[in-house]
Amino acid sequence: MSIGKNLQVADYIEDHVALAIQSMISAMSFPFRRFSIELFSKSHERNSGADARLHGAIRNIRPFHMQFKRPSAYPAKSRSHIITDRIKLGAGCSPHAFFFDLRKKKDTHHDFQHNVLYGIRKDLLAADAGDAAYVCPLYLDLATYQSAAHRSGSHLWPALWRRHPWRLKDTTISSSSGQVKFERIPFLADHITIPPHTLVTTANHRYSFTPLGDEICFHEPTRLPEGPQTLGKFLNGIGNRFLRDGGRLTPENSMSLLNQLERTVYGDGEILERLEDQPIARWMDFGFRLQRDFRIAQYAFVEWNQDF
């Protein structure tokens, strides 16, 4: 929808983005390799009745975190700082530039959401255990966004539960060799992922990018050195590292990482010692609190001990 003469804001909310992506990636499973992608949150566990499955059947995990955004846009002729910054930096802005704001600090937040996501990513990368990023669609219109999700799902659905799921004509994202190419799923290619690249002292900052999801800028005006990725490529990097030796954590071996994440986000006093003997319960509780306190969603690639 339009606001004033220049600014356009997506006519949907961040929860629409979360639901669309969760529906898409939760539907994917790879039975011949016994892994899936799970939303790691206590509320999801309760709603899905997955207690026994999650606590008793998990062999390995690789967590990752996403903060969902909705885009706004200024046309190239605008005099907004978004456009003037991009022009000075030599970044494209025609026919318009998409952007999203950082979330302002709330009374219940001890820190800016951006800094929390940055700290999580730093810990995950240091442990070679996952990644974290903002995720934003490349659509302003809800009807178009929903149509894209429907088309992607309906094309790929017939092969969902076969040995080689998600087949579209000659395009297969998974094979018996273990190679996974999530970027071949059209809907995932319609989202850009942007890793938080620095700490901030205020929320008065924005990330901007072209409608194609490239040429990312941060305002205070900086062109980001780390190149753009679609959501498919983001998942590809995490998933294929998970499928190779060394890219997985057993529930028991994941506790040192989870303790570090707890300290990064909440401080030393918040580590849940009462759940020390229940690793998956710890992860679920951490995911629930991340969503409640910072609207950061916690997912994981999961390898199962048994068929699911």
C-alpha positions as CSV (number, residue, x, y, z in Angstrom):
1,M,0.0,0.0,0.0
2,S,1.1,3.6,-0.5
3,I,1.8,6.2,2.2
4,G,2.1,9.8,1.1
5,K,3.5,10.4,-2.4
6,N,6.6,8.3,-2.3
7,L,6.8,5.6,0.4
8,Q,5.2,2.3,-0.2
9,V,4.8,-0.3,2.6
10,A,4.0,-4.0,2.1
11,D,0.3,-4.7,2.9
12,Y,1.1,-7.6,5.1
13,I,2.8,-8.1,8.5
14,E,5.9,-10.0,9.5
15,D,3.8,-12.9,10.9
16,H,2.6,-13.5,7.3
17,V,6.2,-14.0,6.3
18,A,6.9,-16.3,9.2
19,L,3.9,-18.4,8.5
20,A,4.6,-18.7,4.7
21,I,8.2,-19.7,5.2
22,Q,7.5,-22.1,8.1
23,S,4.8,-23.8,6.0
24,M,7.2,-24.2,3.1
25,I,10.3,-25.5,4.8
26,S,8.4,-27.6,7.4
27,A,6.8,-29.5,4.5
28,M,10.2,-30.6,3.2
29,S,11.6,-33.9,4.4
30,F,14.3,-36.1,3.1
31,P,13.4,-39.7,4.2
32,F,16.3,-41.4,2.4
33,R,18.7,-39.2,4.5
34,R,16.4,-39.2,7.6
35,F,16.5,-35.4,8.1
36,S,14.0,-32.5,8.2
37,I,13.8,-28.9,9.1
38,E,12.1,-28.2,12.4
39,L,10.9,-25.0,14.2
40,F,12.7,-25.3,17.5
41,S,10.4,-23.7,20.0
42,K,8.5,-24.9,23.1
43,S,5.2,-23.5,21.7
44,H,5.6,-25.4,18.4
45,E,6.4,-28.6,20.4
46,R,3.2,-28.2,22.4
47,N,1.0,-27.3,19.4
48,S,2.3,-30.1,17.2
49,G,2.3,-32.8,19.9
50,A,5.9,-33.6,19.0
51,D,7.3,-34.2,22.5
52,A,8.2,-37.8,22.1
53,R,9.4,-37.4,18.6
54,L,11.7,-34.5,19.3
55,H,13.0,-35.7,22.7
56,G,13.5,-39.4,21.8
57,A,14.5,-39.6,18.2
58,I,17.0,-36.9,17.4
59,R,20.5,-37.9,16.5
60,N,22.1,-34.6,15.3
61,I,21.1,-30.9,14.9
62,R,22.4,-27.8,13.2
63,P,20.5,-24.7,14.4
64,F,19.9,-21.5,12.5
65,H,18.0,-18.3,13.3
66,M,15.9,-15.9,11.3
67,Q,14.2,-12.5,12.0
68,F,11.4,-11.9,9.5
69,K,10.9,-8.5,8.0
70,R,8.4,-6.9,5.5
71,P,9.7,-4.5,2.9
72,S,9.0,-0.9,2.2
73,A,10.0,1.0,-1.0
74,Y,10.9,4.4,-2.3
75,P,10.9,5.2,-6.1
76,A,14.1,6.2,-7.7
77,K,12.9,9.8,-8.1
78,S,12.4,10.2,-4.3
79,R,14.6,12.5,-2.2
80,S,14.6,10.2,0.7
81,H,17.8,9.4,2.4
82,I,17.4,5.8,1.2
83,I,17.7,6.9,-2.4
84,T,20.3,9.7,-2.0
85,D,22.5,7.3,0.1
86,R,22.3,4.6,-2.6
87,I,23.1,7.1,-5.4
88,K,26.2,8.3,-3.5
89,L,27.3,4.7,-2.9
90,G,26.8,3.8,-6.5
91,A,24.0,1.3,-5.8
92,G,21.0,0.7,-8.0
93,C,17.7,2.2,-7.1
94,S,15.6,1.9,-10.2
95,P,12.7,1.6,-10.5
96,H,12.7,1.7,-6.7
97,A,14.7,0.5,-3.6
98,F,13.3,-1.9,-1.0
99,F,14.3,-1.4,2.6
100,F,13.4,-2.4,6.2
101,D,14.0,-0.6,9.5
102,L,15.6,-2.1,12.5
103,R,13.2,-2.8,15.3
104,K,13.1,-0.2,18.0
105,K,13.9,-1.2,21.6
106,K,11.0,-2.1,23.8
107,D,10.7,-1.8,27.5
108,T,10.9,-5.6,27.8
109,H,14.1,-5.8,25.8
110,H,17.4,-5.5,27.5
111,D,19.1,-5.0,24.2
112,F,18.4,-4.1,20.6
113,Q,17.0,-7.0,18.6
114,H,19.6,-6.3,15.9
115,N,22.5,-6.8,18.5
116,V,20.9,-10.0,19.7
117,L,20.7,-11.4,16.2
118,Y,24.3,-10.3,15.6
119,G,25.5,-12.0,18.8
120,I,23.7,-15.2,18.0
121,R,25.3,-15.3,14.5
122,K,28.8,-14.6,15.9
123,D,28.4,-17.5,18.3
124,L,27.1,-19.9,15.6
125,L,29.8,-19.1,13.1
126,A,32.5,-19.4,15.7
127,A,31.3,-22.9,16.6
128,D,30.7,-23.8,12.9
129,A,27.2,-24.7,14.0
130,G,24.8,-22.6,12.0
131,D,23.9,-19.1,10.9
132,A,21.5,-16.2,11.5
133,A,20.0,-13.5,9.2
134,Y,17.2,-11.2,8.5
135,V,14.7,-12.6,5.9
136,C,12.6,-10.3,3.8
137,P,10.3,-11.0,0.8
138,L,10.8,-9.2,-2.5
139,Y,7.0,-8.4,-2.8
140,L,5.0,-5.5,-1.5
141,D,1.6,-6.9,-2.4
142,L,0.1,-9.7,-0.2
143,A,-1.9,-11.2,-3.0
144,T,1.2,-11.6,-5.2
145,Y,3.2,-13.0,-2.3
146,Q,0.5,-15.6,-1.5
147,S,0.2,-16.5,-5.2
148,A,4.0,-17.1,-5.4
149,A,3.9,-19.4,-2.4
150,H,0.9,-21.3,-3.8
151,R,2.5,-21.7,-7.2
152,S,5.8,-22.9,-5.7
153,G,4.1,-25.4,-3.4
154,S,1.6,-26.8,-5.9
155,H,4.3,-27.4,-8.6
156,L,6.5,-29.3,-6.2
157,W,4.0,-31.0,-3.9
158,P,3.4,-34.2,-6.0
159,A,6.9,-35.5,-5.3
160,L,7.1,-34.4,-1.7
161,W,7.2,-37.8,-0.1
162,R,9.1,-39.8,-2.7
163,R,12.7,-40.8,-2.6
164,H,13.7,-37.7,-4.4
165,P,11.3,-35.0,-3.1
166,W,10.6,-31.6,-4.6
167,R,11.0,-32.5,-8.2
168,L,10.0,-30.0,-10.9
169,K,10.5,-31.5,-14.4
170,D,14.2,-32.1,-14.5
171,T,15.0,-30.0,-11.5
172,T,15.7,-32.0,-8.3
173,I,16.8,-30.3,-5.1
174,S,17.8,-33.5,-3.4
175,S,19.4,-36.7,-4.6
176,S,20.8,-39.9,-3.2
177,S,24.3,-38.4,-3.3
178,G,23.2,-36.0,-0.6
179,Q,23.4,-32.8,-2.5
180,V,20.6,-30.3,-1.6
181,K,19.9,-27.2,-3.7
182,F,17.3,-25.2,-1.9
183,E,17.8,-22.2,-4.2
184,R,16.0,-24.2,-6.9
185,I,12.7,-23.8,-4.9
186,P,11.1,-20.7,-6.6
187,F,9.5,-19.3,-3.4
188,L,12.7,-19.4,-1.4
189,A,14.4,-17.4,-4.2
190,D,11.8,-14.7,-3.6
191,H,13.3,-13.8,-0.3
192,I,16.6,-12.0,0.5
193,T,18.7,-12.9,3.6
194,I,20.9,-10.2,5.2
195,P,23.2,-11.1,8.0
196,P,23.5,-8.5,10.8
197,H,27.0,-7.1,10.1
198,T,27.7,-4.8,13.0
199,L,26.5,-3.7,16.4
200,V,24.4,-0.6,16.8
201,T,23.6,1.9,19.6
202,T,20.3,3.0,18.2
203,A,17.6,1.4,16.0
204,N,17.7,4.4,13.7
205,H,19.2,2.3,10.8
206,R,17.9,0.5,7.7
207,Y,19.0,-2.1,5.3
208,S,18.1,-1.4,1.6
209,F,18.4,-3.5,-1.5
210,T,17.2,-3.7,-5.1
211,P,13.9,-5.4,-6.1
212,L,16.1,-8.3,-7.3
213,G,17.5,-8.7,-3.9
214,D,21.1,-7.5,-4.5
215,E,23.3,-4.5,-3.9
216,I,22.7,-4.3,-0.1
217,C,23.3,-1.1,1.7
218,F,23.2,-0.1,5.4
219,H,22.1,3.3,6.4
220,E,24.4,5.0,7.9
221,P,25.5,4.8,4.3
222,T,27.7,1.8,3.7
223,R,27.7,-0.8,0.9
224,L,28.0,-4.2,2.6
225,P,31.0,-6.3,1.8
226,E,29.2,-9.6,2.3
227,G,27.3,-10.4,-0.8
228,P,23.5,-10.9,-1.0
229,Q,21.9,-14.3,-0.7
230,T,18.4,-15.6,-1.4
231,L,16.8,-17.6,1.3
232,G,17.4,-20.7,-0.8
233,K,21.1,-20.1,-0.8
234,F,21.2,-19.3,2.9
235,L,19.5,-22.7,3.6
236,N,21.8,-24.4,1.1
237,G,24.9,-23.3,3.0
238,I,23.5,-24.5,6.4
239,G,22.0,-27.7,5.0
240,N,25.0,-28.9,3.0
241,R,27.3,-28.2,5.8
242,F,24.9,-30.3,8.0
243,L,25.2,-33.2,5.5
244,R,28.9,-33.2,5.6
245,D,31.0,-34.6,8.5
246,G,31.7,-32.1,11.2
247,G,28.7,-29.9,10.5
248,R,26.4,-31.6,13.1
249,L,25.9,-31.5,16.8
250,T,24.5,-34.3,19.0
251,P,22.0,-33.0,21.5
252,E,24.5,-33.7,24.3
253,N,27.4,-32.0,22.5
254,S,25.3,-29.0,21.7
255,M,25.0,-27.9,25.3
256,S,28.2,-25.8,25.3
257,L,27.0,-23.9,22.3
258,L,23.5,-23.4,23.9
259,N,25.1,-22.2,27.1
260,Q,27.1,-19.6,25.1
261,L,24.0,-18.5,23.2
262,E,22.1,-18.1,26.6
263,R,24.9,-15.9,27.9
264,T,25.1,-13.8,24.8
265,V,21.4,-13.1,24.7
266,Y,20.4,-13.1,28.4
267,G,23.5,-13.0,30.5
268,D,25.0,-15.6,32.9
269,G,22.1,-15.7,35.2
270,E,19.6,-17.0,32.7
271,I,21.1,-20.4,31.9
272,L,18.5,-23.0,32.6
273,E,20.3,-25.4,34.9
274,R,17.1,-27.1,35.8
275,L,16.9,-28.5,32.2
276,E,20.6,-29.5,32.0
277,D,19.8,-33.2,31.5
278,Q,17.3,-32.5,28.7
279,P,19.1,-30.9,25.8
280,I,16.2,-30.7,23.4
281,A,14.0,-29.2,26.1
282,R,16.7,-26.6,26.6
283,W,16.8,-25.7,23.0
284,M,13.0,-25.6,22.8
285,D,12.8,-23.2,25.7
286,F,15.5,-21.0,24.3
287,G,13.7,-20.8,21.0
288,F,10.4,-19.9,22.7
289,R,12.0,-17.1,24.7
290,L,13.8,-15.7,21.6
291,Q,10.5,-15.5,19.8
292,R,8.7,-14.0,22.8
293,D,11.3,-11.5,23.7
294,F,12.9,-10.6,20.3
295,R,10.7,-12.1,17.6
296,I,13.7,-14.2,16.4
297,A,12.7,-17.6,15.1
298,Q,14.9,-20.6,15.9
299,Y,15.0,-23.5,13.4
300,A,17.3,-26.5,13.1
301,F,18.2,-29.1,10.6
302,V,17.5,-32.4,12.3
303,E,18.8,-35.9,11.6
304,W,16.6,-38.6,13.1
305,N,17.5,-41.9,14.7
306,Q,14.5,-43.6,13.2
307,D,11.9,-43.1,10.4
308,F,9.6,-40.1,10.9
